[in-house]
Amino acid sequence: MSVLTDEKLPAAAVAPPRAERRRPSRRPRAPYAFVLPAALLFLAFYLIPLGYAIYLSFRGAKVSGGGGYGTREETWVGLENYANVLTDPELLASLGRLLQYGLITVPITLGGALLIALLLDAPRARFVTASRTAIFAPYAVPGIIASIMWGFLFLPSTSPLNAILKSFGLPTLNLLDSSWVIGSLANIAIWGALGFNMIILYTALRAVPMEIYDSARVDGCSEWQIAWRIKIPLIAPSLVLTSLFSLIATLQVYSEPTTLRPLTSAITSTFFPLMKVYRDAFTNDQINAAAAMAVVITVGTLVASLGLLRLVQGKTNGDER
Amino acid sequence: MKKMLTTVGSVAVLALALTSCAGGDAPSDNPDSSSQEHVDLTWWTWWGTAQDMADKYNASQDRVTVTVENVGGGTEQFTKLNQAVRAGEGPDLALAEYQWLPSYLTAGVAKDISEYVDEAKGEYNPAIWNLVQLGDGVYGVPLDQAPMLYIYRADLFEQYGLEVPTTWDEFAELAAQVRTIDPEMYLSTMPAQDAGWFAGLSAQAGAQWFSQKDGVWDVTIAGGAGDKVADYWDGLVKDDLVLTDQYQTTEFNTRMASGQLLSLPTGSWFATGMSVFNGAPDTVGTWAIAPLPTWEKDDKVSFQGGSAALVTTVSKHPKEAAEFLTWLGSQEDGQRAMIEAGGNFPASNPGLDVYASIPLSEQRAAYKQEDFHEILTEVAGNTLEITWAPNTTIAFSNYVDEIGRAITSGTSFRDALSKTQAAVVADLESSGFDVK
């Protein structure tokens, strides 16, 4: 530091305390004003309904008066709905199925997305734009439409796969029966989500400065080593982001199994947790039990997401040390 | 920061308070509105030709105008109606399949209209009126009915020299025989996603799913004759003698169209409605009906579906609404309008007379059968009195799940029924009903 700066310091340090007290009123209000609409919408369409759902979960509909056909009225029931949800064997079974589904979907989606992003980023990759568009295209297909199309591709009587097998005299497959159905559902999800995740990772890769690769090649790294030791660690934040998206999407899977339900007996109305919430709320007209289950799923998703972030941050910190 | 939060919070609360103030109107305190003013009624139904029926009524008098709205079929409307009425809005009238009426009652949706419809009671078979008289009140007006019968491909039966089964033993033998004729052909399917179908067959065998005495419910989904029916179909499915396709699905329609499905025990709506025309139009005219196979000679049959219409508790004109329903459901003109527009098999006795006098349209599955009307009238005259519970929805959705599981994993149908029974009883008790 120069002598001049040192001489200026005492003047600044001696600034009167009154100026300090005036500072809060000079803090810019504009950012808060910009955030206000989003905050209001968040409050109105997220926090308030969430609060209402929690409120509903503590109430239940009971019949008042005797006779076989009383009218159900809503009363306070405390933790009864939660007790029913947590002791329901169906919940454990649907979580088990969700785990199987997640173990297939998430690794293949992310692994595939990472692999394709790395391949597209490799120096001698060709037809990059065309491949990118083609792999991303399935994401543009709405989930229900995709499920219906895949449903017909899986259904034994309309499946082209079975037509081919039959023409070779091989036994036909029912890709919607109980041994295949989770894999088939995972297939639909992977098909739709892989492109989206690939784009996120590819964009992150593109943002890495080229000098790092140049210096790595000078040091004698092969392309494979560059990918493994440089690219992947550098896009770690994007990987965390896509993992989080995939985890949340898996926990909330609903539209694919519901669309395929009429086509097969293997998918029950409580196949995955969110389906049970829908069934209780709307088909069975038991909105309080559904609210309790929805709250349980939300808490579970929150715990899983925070757990994932905690785990990843722990790892990142470890690397830095 | 604190100031900003308080401002945001108070604005939000204020906004919310204002929206809740602008709620719906309260229902009119005077149900018998003046007979001078014009009355507009809305009717929620999924019947495609319902507006034609309403138009006939609108043309026959000028005080009341009925407008039809289609908000979705079956369970979709069930959900929407419950939520709409709870919000204080909703239509004046709604179509309600008989098995959902008690649920609508306990949800506070169906209004007791006994004071308006007492004269209509005499126009119906007691078994049908029993479906709308719940406890001490009347909660709907029957419009059509669907007794269970047996529909089969008359042309293919003749081609292969098959005899129409009259008992369930004959049915099982025929199912085995059909499998030997062609490996792709099946005598029938057990619609795995239709609980009403199974409940109907169970009732025919002597085990009604629900019954009520002095305010106490008795649930017999499993046990007794229900197990006999469960074991019967369990055997047929496990030996690959029948399919498990649900009707109105692609699989089912494909098989119907290609002659791989020969017959079906089902409600009469399959024969009187458009299912075959929509699913396999080339087979229209090749079907014929017969009475359902029985266990004992004089077994009565149950219903599978069929609908009444209810007046909602939020209707401002229950008297006019009930009058429209009485016209449509029990008077000759109304039932004629229903039959001519939709081809529904009517619930009332005057309606049955009208139905017998109108030739079947060429879009109905069995229109070439000469004794169609005689057989249908015979079937309709041989029906049981059945009861549905306030949580029939839960019984049905549990049944579908459990049977689906039993089919895919090969476990017994009896166990599936026991599990359904346990869930239904537990739900009735937790709602506060008395169960035996």
Chai-1 contact restraints between the chains, C-beta under 6 A:
chainA,res_idxA,chainB,res_idxB,connection_type,confidence,min_distance_angstrom,max_distance_angstrom,comment,restraint_id
A,Y32,B,M4,contact,1.0,0.0,6.0,A-B,restraint_1
A,L43,B,A12,contact,1.0,0.0,6.0,A-B,restraint_2
A,K62,B,G432,contact,1.0,0.0,6.0,A-B,restraint_3
A,V63,B,S431,contact,1.0,0.0,6.0,A-B,restraint_4
A,V63,B,G432,contact,1.0,0.0,6.0,A-B,restraint_5
A,V63,B,F433,contact,1.0,0.0,6.0,A-B,restraint_6
A,G66,B,G215,contact,1.0,0.0,6.0,A-B,restraint_7
A,G67,B,G135,contact,1.0,0.0,6.0,A-B,restraint_8
A,G67,B,G215,contact,1.0,0.0,6.0,A-B,restraint_9
A,G68,B,G135,contact,1.0,0.0,6.0,A-B,restraint_10
A,G68,B,Q212,contact,1.0,0.0,6.0,A-B,restraint_11
A,G68,B,G215,contact,1.0,0.0,6.0,A-B,restraint_12
A,Y69,B,L105,contact,1.0,0.0,6.0,A-B,restraint_13
A,Y69,B,L134,contact,1.0,0.0,6.0,A-B,restraint_14
A,Y69,B,G135,contact,1.0,0.0,6.0,A-B,restraint_15
A,T71,B,T106,contact,1.0,0.0,6.0,A-B,restraint_16
A,T71,B,G108,contact,1.0,0.0,6.0,A-B,restraint_17
A,R72,B,T106,contact,1.0,0.0,6.0,A-B,restraint_18
A,S157,B,E251,contact,1.0,0.0,6.0,A-B,restraint_19
A,S157,B,T254,contact,1.0,0.0,6.0,A-B,restraint_20
A,S178,B,T408,contact,1.0,0.0,6.0,A-B,restraint_21
A,P262,B,T249,contact,1.0,0.0,6.0,A-B,restraint_22
A,S265,B,A192,contact,1.0,0.0,6.0,A-B,restraint_23
A,S265,B,G404,contact,1.0,0.0,6.0,A-B,restraint_24
A,S265,B,I407,contact,1.0,0.0,6.0,A-B,restraint_25
A,S265,B,T408,contact,1.0,0.0,6.0,A-B,restraint_26
A,A266,B,T408,contact,1.0,0.0,6.0,A-B,restraint_27
A,T268,B,D401,contact,1.0,0.0,6.0,A-B,restraint_28
A,T268,B,G404,contact,1.0,0.0,6.0,A-B,restraint_29
A,S269,B,S397,contact,1.0,0.0,6.0,A-B,restraint_30
A,S269,B,D401,contact,1.0,0.0,6.0,A-B,restraint_31
A,F282,B,T79,contact,1.0,0.0,6.0,A-B,restraint_32
A,T283,B,T75,contact,1.0,0.0,6.0,A-B,restraint_33
A,T283,B,S397,contact,1.0,0.0,6.0,A-B,restraint_34
A,N284,B,T393,contact,1.0,0.0,6.0,A-B,restraint_35
A,N284,B,I394,contact,1.0,0.0,6.0,A-B,restraint_36
A,D285,B,N82,contact,1.0,0.0,6.0,A-B,restraint_37
